[in-house]
Amino acid sequence: MSPVVTMRAVNKRYGPLTVLDRVSLEVARGERIVVCGPSGSGKSTLVSCINGLVDHDEGRIVVDGIEVSRAAGTLPAVRKRVAMVFQQFNLFPHLTALENCTVGPELALGIGKAEARASAMALLERVRIPEQAHKYPAQLSGGQQQRVAIARALAMRPQVMLFDEPTSALDPEMIREVLDVMVELADTGMTMIVVTHEMGFAREVAHRILFMDFGRVLQDAPPERFFAAPATDRAREFLSHILRKDAA
Amino acid sequence: MAAGLAAAASLPRPPPVLARRRFGFAAGLFDTWPNALVTLLLVWLLIRIGIAMWDWAIVRGVWEAETAEQCARTGGMCWAFLADRWRLILFGPYPYAQQWRPALAMVLFALLLGASLAPALWAERRSRLALGIAWPVTIAAIAALLWGGVLGLPAVPSRLWGGLPLTMILASVGVSGAFVLAILLALGRRSDMPVIRAICTGFIEFFRGVPLVALLFLASVLFPYFVPPDWTMDVLLRAQIAFALFFAAYMAEAIRGGLQAIPRGQYAACESLGLTYWQAQRRIILPQALRTVIPSLVNIFIAAFKDTSLVVIISMIDLLGAANASTAEAKWWGLYIEPYLFVALIYLAICAVMSAYSRGLERRLGLGER
């Protein structure tokens, strides 16, 4: 089966700074990829290029047969297939949880109001906060907000879900509730590309772990191999640092 | 202990709402000797001013008089003048026998505005639809009333319009036109497209940099020189356009401030959901940006409302102009305080209503605020 996301020799520079350096990647349908690496290694840029939030300079990115580019009509088509969850949730503060989940389907997918509401409600149930449907983001805890954000992304009926450090802005006791939802999502067979430092999550659900540094993918391996034998000194260093922090 | 903490942590709790400290009515007025002294002094002053006003307006007020001279006997307020001239002040040069028409038009406008500003009427689809029909119908009715020439109403050309109706027309049409234009200018000034950005910036800087008086003068006196001689345009309409362009420049900058306060993440979220630029602006960005700039927008609305009085320099007789004209007749010559006080109270009342509404709006919209 052809991969749902393909990146070929993708470069991205901000002025003199190279943030993505000849990154190539293939993601099969149903595959779950965890991207990790020190801060500034290009992880967030990598996922942001996949739905065109960031323009890449060179190379090709193809999502479900559509090449990501500035050509008219391409980005809307890509964004219908790829949904994203952000570190800072980025919920719309003037809309209720439910409205946050219906605005995209109604406007971008042209789904009717009643249907959008019904499926948004079902998604809020799935992320276990149906009782918060009519609250505004400011009235929710961080963990609840991020679960609404996941429901909002799922409401777009995507083929691929991108997560950009979904738990980094959360208090420790709220990380678990978000990760639980993500594990459940993984069980449904959703294609996921997750930037995270949660190595427990990576071990549990990832098919492959990408270790990045200096804008390059230094290692691309199944979790068992990655944790048992980090291929580079940087990865070893990173892992010991992260795992020490987790243990503490 | 640890288990208890973990259980407590796993319960989803709403974030705490920070309550403001509540003070009693007289807090800070008498808490120290100097404060008490200042308070007493100010209360004494207020009472003195109140007594003086009462004495001037009521005790020495003159209700029966034919001329300014007769009024001047007591040195009090000349109610007789207001009783004689209030219709001139309110309606300006509009034909006396037809003044019920602008009066009715103002009532209609007030009802329409009052209904549109009621949040309850926006909640339901049916009443929204009714509002959507009521607007064009009422505006057509107002236009028919003022212009006449239909349904047996004698025609009244717009140069005879004046007083409060003229002020309200200039302000409401000018401000609404300016508001729409201002949103486009603010978005344009933040556009990625250099030509659009340059045009919007140039427009804003030009109209903000020219005095309103000069613009009005340009619109009324110089405009005919710039267009072919067979072009005619109503002078009221020209003044109206000048107002709209001038205040659009100010509002655009206020709105731009609101746009700048929107975090980048909001744009990223809109993009990732596949919303188009206009969808994102209409449903996500502008609703947030506009509510943060309500105070400065209301500020500009109020300034615009009062600045309509500048049309007097292009010989239109608005509320203030009519007050000015009301003492022109020989028998009321020399009266100043009464007409100006009268219109000042009208301006004040209308501005107070605007402020009160905006306070209510802020409170209501503040509900889902960060």
HADDOCK unambig.tbl for C-alpha pairs under 7 A between the chains (distance, minus, plus):
assign (segid A and resid 51 and name CA) (segid B and resid 272 and name CA) 6.98 0.50 0.50
assign (segid A and resid 53 and name CA) (segid B and resid 268 and name CA) 6.84 0.50 0.50
assign (segid A and resid 76 and name CA) (segid B and resid 274 and name CA) 5.32 0.50 0.50
assign (segid A and resid 79 and name CA) (segid B and resid 272 and name CA) 6.01 0.50 0.50
assign (segid A and resid 79 and name CA) (segid B and resid 273 and name CA) 6.47 0.50 0.50
assign (segid A and resid 79 and name CA) (segid B and resid 274 and name CA) 5.26 0.50 0.50
assign (segid A and resid 80 and name CA) (segid B and resid 274 and name CA) 6.47 0.50 0.50
assign (segid A and resid 83 and name CA) (segid B and resid 272 and name CA) 6.33 0.50 0.50
assign (segid A and resid 83 and name CA) (segid B and resid 273 and name CA) 6.83 0.50 0.50
assign (segid A and resid 84 and name CA) (segid B and resid 272 and name CA) 6.29 0.50 0.50
assign (segid A and resid 90 and name CA) (segid B and resid 265 and name CA) 5.38 0.50 0.50
assign (segid A and resid 90 and name CA) (segid B and resid 266 and name CA) 5.68 0.50 0.50
assign (segid A and resid 90 and name CA) (segid B and resid 269 and name CA) 6.10 0.50 0.50
assign (segid A and resid 92 and name CA) (segid B and resid 266 and name CA) 6.91 0.50 0.50
assign (segid A and resid 92 and name CA) (segid B and resid 284 and name CA) 6.93 0.50 0.50
assign (segid A and resid 93 and name CA) (segid B and resid 368 and name CA) 6.34 0.50 0.50
assign (segid A and resid 93 and name CA) (segid B and resid 369 and name CA) 6.44 0.50 0.50
assign (segid A and resid 93 and name CA) (segid B and resid 370 and name CA) 6.70 0.50 0.50
assign (segid A and resid 94 and name CA) (segid B and resid 288 and name CA) 6.76 0.50 0.50
assign (segid A and resid 94 and name CA) (segid B and resid 368 and name CA) 5.61 0.50 0.50
assign (segid A and resid 94 and name CA) (segid B and resid 369 and name CA) 6.77 0.50 0.50
assign (segid A and resid 104 and name CA) (segid B and resid 273 and name CA) 5.54 0.50 0.50
assign (segid A and resid 104 and name CA) (segid B and resid 275 and name CA) 6.86 0.50 0.50
assign (segid A and resid 107 and name CA) (segid B and resid 275 and name CA) 6.67 0.50 0.50
assign (segid A and resid 108 and name CA) (segid B and resid 274 and name CA) 5.77 0.50 0.50
assign (segid A and resid 108 and name CA) (segid B and resid 275 and name CA) 5.48 0.50 0.50
assign (segid A and resid 136 and name CA) (segid B and resid 368 and name CA) 5.31 0.50 0.50
assign (segid A and resid 138 and name CA) (segid B and resid 368 and name CA) 6.38 0.50 0.50
assign (segid A and resid 138 and name CA) (segid B and resid 369 and name CA) 6.57 0.50 0.50
assign (segid A and resid 138 and name CA) (segid B and resid 370 and name CA) 5.18 0.50 0.50
assign (segid A and resid 139 and name CA) (segid B and resid 14 and name CA) 5.97 0.50 0.50
assign (segid A and resid 139 and name CA) (segid B and resid 15 and name CA) 6.39 0.50 0.50
assign (segid A and resid 140 and name CA) (segid B and resid 14 and name CA) 5.67 0.50 0.50
assign (segid A and resid 140 and name CA) (segid B and resid 15 and name CA) 6.64 0.50 0.50
assign (segid A and resid 141 and name CA) (segid B and resid 13 and name CA) 6.84 0.50 0.50
assign (segid A and resid 141 and name CA) (segid B and resid 14 and name CA) 5.97 0.50 0.50
assign (segid A and resid 141 and name CA) (segid B and resid 15 and name CA) 6.05 0.50 0.50
assign (segid A and resid 173 and name CA) (segid B and resid 9 and name CA) 6.35 0.50 0.50
assign (segid A and resid 173 and name CA) (segid B and resid 10 and name CA) 6.90 0.50 0.50
